[in-house]
Amino acid sequence: MLTDILLESDARPDAERYGPLTQAARAQGFVHTEQTAEEIRGSGRRALARKCDVTERAQVDAVVEEAVEELGAIDILVANAATLDHVARFEQQSQELWDRDLRVNLTGVFNSAQAVWPGMVGRGWGRIVTMASVTGTLGGFGQASYATTKAGVLGLTKTLALEGARHGITANAIVPGIIGTEAFELGDREMNERMVRRTAMRRPGDPQDVANAVAFLCSDLARYVTGIGLEVSGGIELFTF
């Protein structure tokens, strides 16, 4: 089951509710949820694409229920929803956007994990992968809300690891650095260059690098790995000069 707040087929998208980055993604054709589901089906697998706002618990529960009915038990959760457009120095941070970021970036992970948790506990197996950020470990200039929520994701993930360990559930966080996504390309060019220079490898990562880390954490190769923040960062957290 793939979910997003926007689908390609939305006749009247409510992108305005979620901020300028979402609007830009819609306008520039960066929404690929239904296309991805179709590609999965083309490979002989089953897949569904559904619209879901992770801040609305009723929507999350409904999507989980449909996924179980149509596709079977949910063994893996990748909690990837986030906002990234609230950039301002601390004294200028918006109360409204602060609250929104908490709801999406942190409460959204809570809602998603709690919705699938009973099934994983009952079956004695599960894999939960959350998406944190080096901003959550290093702080982020002009990103108080984003850094705070991503630090919170790390704390929540470790707690899930502790409580899930005896039920066969692992919980781990991916901690990306600068990744060359569409959102990165939409960012300020000068700022992007500064962040890349700060990275030891002197280049942004590829989305596939993150996908590889997710696949590893969900595989049997990582069966004894839980409660970690796996940095996929090109060394941005290292002391470079």
GIQUIMO-V982118 format. One record per pair of residues at least 24 apart in sequence whose C-alpha atoms are under 6 Angstrom apart, sorted by the first residue. I is the first residue (numbers start at 0). J is the second residue. D is the distance in whole Angstrom. If there is no record, write none. Layout:
BEGIN
I,J,D / I,J,D
END
This chain:
BEGIN
0,46,6 / 0,47,5 / 0,48,6 / 1,48,5 / 2,48,6 / 2,49,5 / 2,50,5 / 2,51,6 / 3,50,5 / 3,51,6 / 4,50,5 / 4,51,5 / 4,52,5 / 53,107,5 / 54,102,6 / 54,103,6 / 54,107,5 / 56,110,6 / 60,114,6 / 74,125,5 / 75,125,6 / 75,126,5 / 75,127,6 / 76,127,5 / 77,128,5 / 77,129,6 / 78,108,6 / 78,129,5 / 79,130,5 / 86,141,5 / 86,142,5 / 87,141,5 / 88,141,4 / 97,144,5 / 101,148,6 / 104,148,6 / 105,148,6 / 105,152,6 / 120,166,6 / 123,166,5 / 123,167,5 / 124,167,4 / 124,168,5 / 125,168,4 / 126,168,6 / 126,169,5 / 126,217,6 / 127,170,5 / 128,170,6 / 128,171,5 / 128,172,5 / 129,172,5 / 130,172,6 / 130,173,5 / 131,173,6 / 131,174,5 / 132,174,4 / 132,175,5 / 133,174,6 / 133,176,6 / 157,226,5 / 160,225,6 / 160,226,5 / 169,225,5 / 170,225,5 / 170,226,6 / 171,225,6 / 171,226,5 / 171,227,5 / 172,228,5 / 173,228,6 / 173,229,5 / 174,228,6 / 174,229,6 / 174,230,4 / 174,231,6 / 175,230,6 / 175,231,5 / 175,232,5 / 176,232,4 / 177,203,5 / 178,203,5 / 178,204,4 / 178,205,6 / 179,203,6 / 179,204,6 / 179,205,5 / 197,235,6 / 198,234,6 / 198,235,4 / 199,234,5 / 199,235,6 / 200,233,5
END
